Amino acid sequence: MGTIEFHQVSLHFPQAPRPAVKAVSVQIQRGELVVLLGPSGCGKTTLLKMVNRLYEPSAGWITLEGQDICRLPPTQLRQNIGYVIQQSGLFPHMTVAQNIAVVPRLLGWSRPRIQSRVEALLDLVKLSPGEFRDRYPAQLSGGQQQRVGIARALAGDPEYLLMDEPFGAIDAITRSALQGEILRLQHQLRKTILFVSHDVEEALRLADRILVLRQGEVVQFDTPFRLLTQPADPFVHDLLGADDRVRQLGLLRIAPAMAPLPNSPIRNGQPTLTPEDSLRDALSLILKTGFPEITVVHNGRPVGLLTLDHIRTSAMGGTQN
């Protein structure tokens, strides 16, 4: 379960001068997080909304795990698709628990099962059930509302998640924290996610693959690293800032760049990172602390050493891990 496939999908709104989406044919794999990226008006949200049939295609068709979604009643289809929008979309007259319970109630779950699910999901999104269960949306910060929105989208344990610029109206610090939460949840749950964004840094951080759209058409569908190092055309090159070496470092892990350092103690005050941190993190830490090298630590044990020369060599080599 979990694949989404677009088959020559187009949508032309009445009186519009050109199609909003034109002949899109791509396949999203099970458990993959795909970011739809492009300038305003490129068709990102339109394409997303066709998956849960908020819009119907003018031509072509969409399948979920091989099944044409037009053969399913919209209500049945949407029960297996979580949907998260900007500003959370919570019902203001309902408590946090009631908001999260909307889909389980529609599915006919028992009250004890719903209560258990609400508490589990609040724990999952790092909101204490005892503190937040009975609050109303107006009593939450923007970031807390978005966490509840994510919990509500996950409530029926859907196979698919559609996320339409969910962090677009949130301050930069909260946005970064929520991006980290999405990565953590995706590592834990492995949902198939379509995520609309106009933010290149967000796309590069979150995506397994990025679908770049321009005027409703697919320009390139590839991994973040390949988009940065092998852009299909000048539009992709300029959109992603493909000449930005520091941005490329954010996609390279420390592990293959470091020098092995078994059984060596950490010197007092020396900065540390893990093998899974990025070379961009490492460069930032070296510049911030003034230390010439970083100790790489795994499970509390030093396993490697990273210097500016290691970072430079990896950047020039241009290999992804």
N, C-alpha and C positions, 0 to 999 in steps of 0.2 A: 504493500500500500504506500501511497504518498507521491507518485509522480503527477506532474501537471504538464500537459502538452497543448500547445497552441498550433492549430493547423490552418495556415493561410488566413488568419483572423484579421478582419477589417471592420471598422465602424465609421460610418459617415453620418454625422448629425444633419438633420434637415436645414437647408439654407446655408450650411457651412461651405466655405470655398474649397476646402480639401478635406480628406478623411482625417479624423482624429487618430485613428490607428490604421495602418495599411499593411496588409499581407504579412503579418507576424507569424513566423513558424519557428518555435523553440521548444525545447523540453527541459523541464526542471526535475532533477532527480530527487528521489526520496531522501528526506533528512537534510536537504540542501537549503542554505540561506542565500537567496538571490536578491540583489538590490537592483531596482529599476531606477536608472540614473539619467538625467538629462535636464535641459533648461525648461523653464515654465512653458506649458503648452505643447510639450513634445509627445504627450499621450500616456505618461506613466500611470496616473490615477485612473484614466479611462480603461487601460489594459487590465489593471488590478480589479476594477469593479465589474469587469465581465466574468471574472472567475466565480463570483458569488451571485451573478446574474442581476446585479443592480443596473447594468446595461446589457443589452442583447446585441451580439455581433450583426452587422449588415451582411457579412459573408464569412465563410469559414466556420470552424467549430473548435471547441475546447474539450479536452478529456481529462478526467481525474482517474488515474490508474486504468486507463483504456476505455472508460465509460463516458459517453457523450453527456455533458452536464444538462443539455436541453431535454434529455429524456427523463430527468429527475424533477419532481416538484420543487420549486425554489425553497420552500420551508424545509424539506428533507435534505436538500443540498447544503443549506446553511447550517444545519445542525452539526456538520462535520467540518465547518470552516470557522475558525476564530477570526474576529475582525477588530482591529485596533486603529483608531483614528486620532488626528490631532485634537488636543483639548479633551481627550479621554472619552467624551460622549456619555458620561455617567448620567443616570437618571437622578435629578437633584432632589426629588421627593423620597428617594429610597436610601436606606442606610448602605454602608459598604457591603455588609453581608447580604442584603437583599439584592443589590446590584450584581454581585457575583453569582447569586443563586438563580438568576433569570433563566438561563438555558437549562440547568438541571431540573427546574420546575417544569419547563416545557417538555422535558424528556420523561416526566413522571417519576422522578426519583423520590424515595421516601425522605421524610424530614431528617431522621438521623444521618442518612447518607449525605444529604445536602449540607448539614451542619459540619460533618466531618470533612467534606470537600472544601468548604469555605475556609475552615481553619488551616487545612493543609496548604491551600493556595496562598493564604496570607503569609504563612511561614515561608513559602517558596519565594515570594517577592519581597521578603524581608520587612514585613509589617506585622507587628505583634497582634495576634487575634484579640487578646484581651483589651488592648488599647484602641484598636481601630475598627473592630467589628461593628460597633453601634454608632459610629460617626456618620455624618452626612457629607457629601462631596464638598460643600461650602466650607467645611471645617478642616479640609486637607490642603496641603500645598500642591502646586502644580505637579511636582515630581511624584508625590504620594498618589494623586489622582491617576497619573499615568500607570503607576504600579497596580492600582486597583483595576484599571482598564485592561491591563495585560492579564491579571488574574481572572477577570470576567471572561476574556476571550479563551482562556484555557479551561474554563469550568467544566465543559462537557467532554473534555479530553479529545479535542478535534485532531485530525491528522494534519490539517493545514492551518496556517496562520497568514492572514493578509494584514499588513501594517502600512497605513497611509500617512507618511511623514509624522509618526507618532511623537517625535521629540522636537518638532519644528518650532513650537511656541514656548520652549523651556530654556532657561539660562544655561550658559555653556558648562558650568560645573555640574549641574544636575543632569544635563544632557549626557555628559561623559560618563557619569555614574550609571545612568540607565542603559547606555550602550554596553557597559561592562556587565550589567545584569542580564541583558539579552544574550551576550556571549556565554555567560554562565548557564543560563536556562537552556540555551540551545545545546551546549555540551552535555547537559543532563537529560534533556527530553528528546532531542533530535526530531523536531517537527520539520515539515516542509514549509518554508517561509518565503513569501514575496514581500519585499520591504521597499516602499517608495521613498526616495530621498533626492534632494537637490544638492546635498552636502557631500563633496568629494571625500573629505577626510572620514566622514561617517561611513560612506560606502566602502572605502578601502579597509577600514577597521573591522567591519561586520561581515562582509560578503565572502562566501565561497566563490561565487561568480557574480559578475556585474553585467547587466543588460543595458547597454547604452542606446538611448533612443534619440532620434532627431526628426521632427515633423512627422511623428507617428510611425516611423520605420526603424528597424533594427540596424544600427551601424556596426556594432561589435558586441559579441557575447563571449566573455572570457574571464579568466582569473584576474584578480587585481594586479598581480605581478606582470602578467603578459600584457595587460592593458597599458601599464606604465612603460614597459620595455619594448613592446611591439604594437603600438597603436595602429589601428587600421587606416587612419587618414588624419589629416591635420585637425579636423574637428575633435576627434578623440584625444589627440596629442594635446591640444590646447585646453580641453575640458578637464583633463586629469592632471595637467601640469607635468607631462612626461619627462621634462628636463630636470625636474626637482629631485636631486640626488638624496636629499634628506627624507623626502617622502618615500623614495624607494627603500631606504634603510628601515622604514617602519614595517616592511613586509619580509624582512630577512631576520631569521632567528639567530640567537647568540651561539647555540650549540655547535654548528659546524665551523664557526669562525674562531672559537676560543682555542687556546693551547691547553692540553690536558694538565691537570695539577692534582694528582692523587695524594691524599694524606698530608696535605699542607695546612698549617693553621692559618686562620684569618688574622691578619694584622689589625691591631687596635685602630678603630675608626675607619678602616678601609671600606669603601662602598661595595655592596653586593647586589647581584641580580640572579635570576634563574636562567637555565638554558633555554626556556621558552620565551623569555623576554626578547624584545626586538633590538636590533643594532641601533635604531633611533633612540630607544630608551637608554642604551649604553652610552651613546655619544652625549646625550643630554646630561647624564649623571656625571660623566667625566668633566664636562665643561662647568657644571654647577659646583662640583666639589673640589676641582683642581687636582684630584688624584690622577696619576698617569695610567693607572690600571684598575680593573674591577675584578674582584673575586666572584666566580660563578659558583653558586651554591645549589645543591639538590638535596632535599630532605635534611637540611641543616648541615650538610657535609660539603666542604670545598671540592669541586670537581674540575675547575678550570680557571684560567686567567685570560682576561681580555684587555688589550691595549688599543690605542689609536691606530697603530700599524695594522692590527688584526682587522679593525673596522674598515680601514682604507683598502686593504687587500680584498676583502669580501665585496665591498662596493664596486671595485674595479672588475672583479670576477663576474658579478651579475648573475649568480645562480640562486634559484629559489629553493626553499626547503619545505 
